[in-house]
Amino acid sequence: MEENIYRNLMQHLGNVGIGYPQIDHFLEVLEKTLTPEEAEVAIGLPTRLPPLEVEAVDVIARHLGKPADKVESILEKLAEKGFLYKQKTDSGNAGYAFIQLGFGIPQIFFWQKEIADNVKDFARPLGKYVVKATPQNRGAENTRFYRYVPVNKAVDHSLQAVYTYDMITEVIKKTRKIAVVHCPCRQIARLLTKSTCTHSLEVCLKFNQLAEFVLEKGLGREVSKDEALEIIRKSEEEGLIHFVDNCQDEIQNCCNCCSCCCWTVMPIKKRLVPRDYIMATYYLRTTDEAECTGCGQCAEDCPLEIITMEDDLPVVDESICIGCGVCLLNCPTDAAELKKKDENIPFKDFNTLHQTAIKEVTSKETK
């Protein structure tokens, strides 16, 4: 009976946001961390909400046919365990919703510098889940939830009439609140695989609502806009890749990724998934051949290793290139440049992005 309740919850989570991939490693996490009673209440939570939006306790309780005070007590425990997002509803009462993939699951367990002992107990099955789930985690059929943002040098020297939403510095300047947390990809890699990655850990930036959630939970520290810009500068020095939500306004995430540990970049580098399966790409690398000296620095720096030197000129595999601009950073003649991949642009704002995805998924389900 207990096994069935966890299996039912796992299936329910398959409809949350972009959907938790149905892999038994996460079932093991649920069994290790939730009581049967907590799992039963969790099944009463809605699934088709955008990230960071919540449902009122009385609505959840009514759906479950249980007393609201008892339901709220269990929901609070689930929030404390890191499975639910909590905030006030428009009426001022507490509301809850699942933390969605990419917006805290499974990252929330590894945002702090010191990983809790109880997290270590289920870190291995969670790590296996991440490895197997990422290639399946494409979101809606035609909607990508994240996009790469070029490094600042690419914007300063390569792109003409660039939009402000493609400039990470401008993204940061528009935020209301900023928090920094530790990179969950590198944290879990070091914990489980003894990774030799030497890149900085405290570089994952959260903005606006997500920042408020992180700070309220004590999972990271608040930083000023100047401090955030300094984190970006140091990340670029390390050759890290910026990616943010695939929208123009109300961006919540800015990850600074390496290709050896990142759950989204690494599968592309290893050719486990097509480039456009998970992320939206808006730029591609190009070369001013008249300025290129054939030094090969860009081929050495490319985090995805998709630049080769032929006849003393760089050749780029455009089917893999993500337009991150890291290959421009150390080009001695500024011959390395970026070009627009196509005429597509990011979604207007965070809510539009996720409402579009939800409509796409529900429309497909009703056909």
Secondary structure as UniProt FT lines:
FT   HELIX           2..13
FT   TURN            14..15
FT   TURN            17..18
FT   HELIX           24..33
FT   HELIX           36..42
FT   TURN            43..44
FT   TURN            51..52
FT   STRAND          55..56
FT   HELIX           57..64
FT   HELIX           68..80
FT   TURN            81..82
FT   STRAND          84..88
FT   TURN            90..91
FT   STRAND          94..98
FT   TURN            102..104
FT   HELIX           107..110
FT   HELIX           117..133
FT   HELIX           134..136
FT   TURN            141..142
FT   STRAND          146..149
FT   HELIX           152..157
FT   HELIX           164..166
FT   HELIX           168..173
FT   STRAND          178..181
FT   HELIX           184..193
FT   STRAND          204..207
FT   HELIX           208..216
FT   TURN            217..218
FT   STRAND          221..222
FT   HELIX           225..237
FT   TURN            238..239
FT   STRAND          241..245
FT   STRAND          247..249
FT   STRAND          253..257
FT   TURN            259..261
FT   TURN            263..264
FT   HELIX           265..269
FT   TURN            270..271
FT   HELIX           275..277
FT   STRAND          279..280
FT   STRAND          283..287
FT   TURN            289..291
FT   HELIX           297..301
FT   TURN            303..304
FT   STRAND          307..310
FT   TURN            311..312
FT   STRAND          313..316
FT   TURN            318..320
FT   HELIX           326..328
FT   TURN            329..330
FT   TURN            332..333
FT   STRAND          336..340
FT   STRAND          347..349
FT   HELIX           350..366
//
